[in-house]
Amino acid sequence: METALVAACAAVLGALATIVAARLLRTRSRRRLDPTLGRIDEHVAAISATVERVAALAASRAASAPRPEELELILDFDALLEQLVAQASALTGAQAVAIRVEGPGGKPVVASFGTNDGAALLETALGPPDARPFRALTINWTYGPAVEDDAEAYSSALVVPVVEDGITTGALVAYAGPTGGFESEHLRALRALADEAATGIASARRFTELGQRSLTDSTTGVRNRSGYELELEREVARAHRTGRPLSLLLVELRDAEAAETRDLAEIDLALQEFTALVQRTARAADIPCRRRPNELAIVLPETKDEGAQRFYARLRQETSTSFGRGGRTTFSVGLVEWHPDETSNAFDARAAAALRQASGNGGPAVEGAVATAIDLGRARRQDLAGRGGGSAPTDPRGGLLEHLSREIAGARSDGEPLTVAAIEIDDLRAVEERAGKPAADALRTQVAARIDDCADEGCVVSRLAADRFAVVFPRASAQHAQDVLAVLQASLELTPRDDDGAGPLLLSAGIGELSTSDDAPSLLRRAEQALRRARAVGGGSVVVASRP
């Protein structure tokens, strides 16, 4: 296309020069000729500039892409696809090119040139509805008046299949804008390129799969430490090149019993089960890796902090219901989003700092980090305000609200209900005045343990005040929370009291179910308002907050 345009522009320049010479001979008045010559000079200069721009574009495209026969020599699969789409653009003059093809391990891989939205462009159907083999497909789009003058809108596309040994493994697509357009020679060139590249794609896939075996952890089946470093460096380079977001989540698994006995086989089994759970939760594009013997790294391409938080919420919910190794097995999480121009080593170091903080071994708070310790397999009483273990919380609500915000995001993403209950021990101050502080403290411990026993797997219990607790019920309605509280109250009534009080120990509770207008503070506030109404009704009452 560029060669034809250069030739046409050169012909125009020659014609204009002839016209100028003829007019010079025929013109009798220099005064009348000067303005005309000035206008012609302006047109000639403009056409010359256009010719130079077209020639420069053609040269840059030719320089950036290897010849088709050289593609077979590229063994890095991702690099091959990037060179392939660049070559397709150079051959067709396309505004954008995208390819989707079967990658190593059978997973689809997408690459694009001239756009960051290659995956979105390829969402359209690229073949006939009866799935018969095809050689090429042409697409033309027309728009309404509001869009037809948009220079960035695509007006046509060429689609050719990538066929390896008679089997279609993907498709190569070139897109043109309103000022472009494809001719039959472009279609032939694109089809020939796809045929030439098929052998190289197969070779690069085999080479990559062979290399991946040396980068795979034999226990979990995911990338080992070397593979993790390679994948992280590659994704950071991609994020730097495209400007797309990237997040990293580190998970440390701790099995107290295995650690005490130094049972490495038991640690491997726990991590193996947990890795399988992570793979069920992750998207196809996410990359789980074994970073250390008891630690996983999950690289999250095309993911901002909010999306990574939702992934963490899904992972936490999945572990609470599907992880079979309960008891003393816990995990901590460090989560960070990539900063522009940050190296892969610095990115990894920030995530590791967040993980150390989550495990209770870090220093000051790390911006943008999730720092949570979760007991796998059952609910666990914890002070969510403490970022890490050991230190007493300074804000009883801060950690709970942080956790509740993540649960709300996950509930809305999955379309699931979410309920919070605020629970208070009735007459605890009277117990302290009558039997002393040790008796009141023993009663608090007794109630907290009983809440843990009655709460569902996946629930998180947090102490709000000396005599008040909050329970977060993921994927549960207000009615389900009422049922759990009824079981809790019945169990307390059957349990002998440790103090000198007569009669059963009673709890008052307020329940709030997530509504469309709720955030974490408003949901907790509605539950506590319902608790105040329950106390006004009388000891042992439960009130469900009305929806706003």
N, C-alpha and C positions, 0 to 999 in steps of 0.2 A: 504494500500500500504506500509506504513512504517513498519507494523508488519511483513509482508512477507519479506521485505528487511532485517530486523534485523535477522529473522530466517535463511535466505539464507547466510548472512554474518557469522553467528555463525557456520553453517555447513562447510563453507569454512575454518574457523579457525581450526575446528576439523580435517579436512582433511589435512591441512598443518602440524598440529602437528604430525599426524601419519606418514606423509612423512618424516618429520625431524627425528623422532625416528628410522624409518627403515634405513635411510641413515647413521645414526650414527653407527648402528650395522654393516652395510656392508662396510663402508669406511675403508680402510687399511692405508690411509695416512692422518695424521692430517694436513699436509701442504696443501693438495689439498682440504680438507674439510672446512677450515676456510673461504675462500672467498665465498664459496657457502652458508654457514650458515649466513654470513653477509648480503648477498642479500635477503635470505629468511626472516631474521629478519626485514629488511626494508619493505618488502611486508606485513608482519604480522602487523607491526606498522601502516602502511597506512590503512589497512583494519579495524583495531581497531578504528582508528580515524574516519573513515567513519561511522562505527556502532554507535559511540558515537554521531556524529552529527545528524544522522537520529533519534536516540532515543530522543535527546533533542528537535528536531523539532516536533516530534509527541507529546511529553509532553507539549510543549508550546502551540501547537494548541488545544490540549484537554483541557488545563487549561483556554484558552482564550474564549472558546465557551461553552455555557450551553448545557445540554442534550436536545434533541428534545422535550421531554415532558415538559421542563421548559419554553419553548418559549411562551406558552400560558399564563404564569404568568406575562409577560412583557407588560405593558400598554402604555408605551411611544412608539409611532409609529416609530419614527426615530431610537430609540435605539433598537427596535425589529428587524428592517431590518438590522441594523449593526451586531447584534448578529447572525441573520440568515445566512448572507453571511460568517461570520467567521465559523459557524458550518458547512456550506457546504464545505468550504475549508478543514476543519479538516477531514471530512468524505471521501472526494474524493482525497485529496492531490493536488487539483487544484492550478495552478499558480496564477489564479485570478478568482474571482466570482463577478457577478453583478446581481442585481434584479431590475426590474421595475414593479410596482404594483399600482393599484388605491389607492390613498391616501385619507385623509380627504377632504371632499368637492368634491370628484370626480376627483381631479387633480392627474396626474401621479407623483410618487415619485421614485427616483433612489437611490440606495445604492450600494457600491462596497467594495471589500476586495482584497488587493494585488495590487491595481492599483488606480490611480486618474482619469482614463478615463472611468469610468463605463458607463457614458451616451453615449460616443462615441462608445463603444463596442456594446451597445444595439441598435444601429441604423440599424443593419442588420435585414432582415425579420426573425421573430422568429416563424412563423407558416406556414402551407401549403397555397398555393395561393388561394384555394377555401374556406378558412376560416373554414374548418371543425374542430371539436374538436380533439385534438391529445393528446397522453399520454407522448411522448418524441420525441426528435429530436437529431440526432448526426450530427456533421459537421466536416469535415476534410479539411485542407488547404495544398496545395503544393506550393512551391515557386521556383523561378529560382535560378541559381547558386549564384547570388549576395546576396541572402537572406537565402538560405537553411541552412547555418551554423550559422545564427544569433540565439544565445541562448535565446534572449528575444522575438523572434517571436512566435506567437501562432500557433500551428499545429492542434489542435482539440478542439471541444466544445461539451458540453452536454446541452441541453435545455429542461426544463420541465415546463409545465404551472402551474400557481397557480390558483386553481379552488375553488371557494366558493359557496356552494349550487348549484352546477351544472353550474356556470357561471365563465368563465375565466376572471380573473381580472389582470393578469400580467404573468411574466415569470421569472424563475430563471435559470441562465446560469453559467456553470463552464468552465474555459478555461485552457488548458494544453499546455506546451511548447514542443519543439522537443524532450527533454529527458523524458517527461512524457508520458501521454497516459491514456485512460480510458478503464476499463473493464466493463463487464456486472454488476458486483456487485456495481460498482460506480454509474451506472445508476439507479439501484434499490434503493440505499441509497439516492440519490438526489431526486428521485421521492417520496420516503417515507417522506423525510424531508419537501418537498413542501406540501404534504398532511397534515402532522402534524402541519405545520405552518399556514395553511389556517384559522383555527379557531382562533388562536392567532391574526392574521392580522385583521380579522373582529372585534374582541373584542377591539383591540388597536385603530382601526379606530373609532369605536363608542365612546370609552372613550375620544379620542382626540377631536372628534367633540363636545362632551358634554362640555369638558373643554374650547374649543374655544369660546363657546357662552358667557362665563364669561369674555373672553378676547377680545370681539368684541364691537366696538363702534356702538351703536344703530342708530346713525344718518347717518354715512357714510357706515357702513357695513364692514369696515376694522378693523384691530387690534386697540384696545385702548392703553393707555399708558402702562398698565401692559403687554399687549400682545407685544407691541413694545420692551420693555426691555427684555422679554423672547426670542423673535425672534432674536434680536441683539446679545444677549449673546450666543445663539445657533450658529448663523452664524460666530461669531468671533471664537468660539471654533472649528468649522469646518475648518475655514481658517487656524487656528493655527495647526490643526492636518494634513491637506492635503497640506499646502503651497500654496493653490490657492488664487487668489486675491479677494478683497471685497471692495466695495465702499458704501458710504452713502450720500444721498442727502436730505437736509431739506428744506422745502418750507413753507414760511410764507405768508399767504393770508391777505390782508388788504383792507377792504371796508370802505372808508372814510365816506360815508353817514351813514352806519350802526353804525360805531364807534361814530360818533357825537351824534346819537340818542340813543346809547346803545341798539340797537335792536339786541338782541342775536339770535332771530329766523332768522333774515335776514343773520346774519353771518353764522349760521348753513346751511342755504339754499345755500349760496355761496360756502361753503366748500364742501357740498354734491355734487354740480354740478362739482366742480373742481376735487374732488376725482374720480368721474366717468370718467372724461377726463383722469386723470392719469392712471386709470386701463386700458383704451383703448390703451394708449401709451406704457405701461409697458409690459415686457415679462411675460410668465407664472411663471418663477422662481423668479421674483422680488416681494418684499413684501412691499406694502404701508401700513402705520400705521398712526393713529391720535395721534401725540405726545403731542399737546396742543390744546386748543379750536380752534385756528385759524392757526394751523400748522400741516403739514404732514411730515412724514419721509418715505423715500423710500429706503429700504435695497436692494442693488444690488449685489447678489452673483455672483462669477465667473467673476467679472468685474473690469478691471483696470481703471485708471483715464481717458484714452482716450475713452473707451467705455461709461463711465459715462457722459463724455462731449457730446457724440453723443446722449445719451438718453435725456440730458438736451436740446439739440438743437431740437430734435423731439418734446419734451414737449412744448417748446416755440412756435414752429410752429403750433402745434395743438391748443394751447390756442389762438393764433392770429386769427385762422379761425373758431373755434368751440365754444369758450366760450361766452355765451350770455350776461354776466353781465359786460358790458363795462363801460365807463365813468371813475369813480374814484376808481375802483377796481384794485389793483396791487398785484404782488407777488415778493418776494425776495428769493434768493436761496443761500444755503451754501453747497458745495460739497467737500468731502475729500475721499482719499483712505486709507485703513487700513494699519498701520505700523506693521511689525512683532513683536510679543510679546506685543502688545498694548491691554489693557483691553477694554471691551465693554464700560465701563464708560468713559475712556479716549478718546475713539473713538467718542462717542457721544458728549463729551465736545468740541473736536476740530471742529466738524461739527457745533455745536451751536455757537462757536466763529466766524466761517466763516459766518454764517447767521446773527449774530449781525453786522458784518462788512458790509454785503450786505444791511442791513436795515439802515445803517448810524449811528449805535449805538456802533460800535466796535472801537478798538484802532488801532494798526499797522496792516499791511497787513498780511494775513494768507496764508502760503505756500500751494499751491495746491487747493485753494478754488475758486469756482465761486462766484462772488459777484455782482449780477445784479438785478436791479429793473425794472420790465417789467409792462407796462400798459396793462391790458387785454382788448381785444375787439377792439382796434384800434391802429394806429401808435402813437408814442409819441416822441416829441423833447426832447433830453436828452444829457448831456455831459457824454459820455461813459468813458472818462478818469478818472472821479471821481469814486473811489471805495466806493460807499455808497453815501448818500445824504449830501448836505450842503456845502461841501468844493469845492473851485474852482479848476478846473483841472490844473495841472502843465505841462502835456504833452497832447496836443489836439488829438494826434494820437494814444497814447498808448491804451486807452480803446476801441477805434474803431477797432484797429487791433486785440485786444483780442476777441472782439465780432465777428469780421469778420472771424477769424480762426475757431471759433465754428460753424458758419454758413456754412463755406466751408466744414468742416468735415461732417455736417449733409447732405449737398447737395450731396456730393460724396457717402455717405452711402445710400441715398435714390434714387440716380440716377436722381436728379432734377437739373434744371438750377439755376443760381444765378447771379445777376447783381448788380453792384455798379455804382452810378452816382455822379459825382462831379459837384456842381452847384455854380455859382458865380453871385452876383448882379452887373450888369454893372454900371459903373460910380458912385459907392457909395462914393468914395473920393471926386468927384466933388460936390455931394450933401452936404457932410460935410463942404466943403469949402464955398459953396454958402449959405446954410441954417443953418449951425451949427451942433454941435455934437448931441444935443437932437433930431433934425430932422432925422439924420442918424440912431440913435438908434431906433427911432420909425419905420423907414423903415425896418430895420433888423427884428424887432419883427413882423411887418406886413407880411414880406416874410416868416419868419419861420412858422407863424400860417397858412399861405396859403399852404405851403408845407405839413404840417400836414394834412390839409383838403383834399388835392388831393392824398396823398400817400395811397397805399393799406393797408388793415389790415395786420399786421405782419411786415410792414416795420419799420426800425429804422432810425431816422434822427439824425445826429450828426453835431455840428458846428466845422469846421476845422480851421477857421480863422474868422476875423471880418466880412468879406463879402463873405465867402465861406462855403458851407455845403456839407455833404456827405449823400447819401441815400442808404441803403442796401435793395435790392428787393429780398427776398427769393422766390424761385420757380418761378422766372420770367426771361424771355429772354430780350435781348437788345431791341427788337422791342416793347415789352410791356413797358419797361422803357421809350422809345421814346414817346409812346402814352400818358403815364402819364405826361411827361414833356410838351407835347403839350397842354394838358388840363390845366396844371399849368400856362403856359404862357398866354393862352387865358383868364384865370380868372384874372390874374394880369392886362392885358390890359383893362379889363372892370371895374377895381377897381380904384376909384379916388385916386390920390397920396396925401400923407400927407405933402409933402414938396412943394416948389414953382416951381418944375420942370415942364416943358411942355412935352407933349408926354407920351406914355406908359412906364411903368417900364419893362425893359428887363432883362432876365437871359441868361447867356451862360452856356453850360453844356457839359461834357464829359462822355461817357458811356463805361464801361468795363464789358464784360460778362466772367464768369469763364471758363477757359480752363484747359486742363489736366495738364499743367505745372505750373499753378498759385499757389502761396500761398497768404496769406493776403497782405503782402507788395507789391508784384508784381501786384496783381489785382488793389489795390488802386492806385498804381503808373501809371498803364495804363490808368485808368480813368482820373487822373489829367493831364497826357500828352495829352489826347484827349481834355480836357478842354482848355489847352493852344492853341491847334490848332483851337478850336472854337472861342476863343477870337481874334485870328489872322484873322479869316474869317470875323468877324464883330459881333456887338451886337445882341443878341437873337439867336445865332447859336447853333446847337447841333451836335457834332461829336461822332461817334461810333468808339472806338479803334479797330484796326484790331487784329485778333488772332495771338499769337506768333507762 
